[in-house]
Amino acid sequence: MAKVVITQVKSAIDRPARQKATIQALGIKKLNVPVEHELTPNIAGMIRAVRHLLKVENK
């Protein structure tokens, strides 16, 4: 599978609890700290749900 590097670039403050939970489920703990994941359908769906807060790069 392809790998993606996900970085949170916008704050989750004042976002719905569901979006905050999605950010946490992706393993993101701080702004501008990248995490790497396999691009599975589950991960792709989570990325799509909070894409306005993230920067995604293919690896």
PyMOL commands that set and color helices and strands:
alter all, ss='L'
color gray80, all
select helices_A, chain A and resi 17-25+41-49+51-53
alter helices_A, ss='H'
color red, helices_A
select strands_A, chain A and resi 3-8+35-38+54-58
alter strands_A, ss='S'
color yellow, strands_A
deselect
rebuild
show_as cartoon
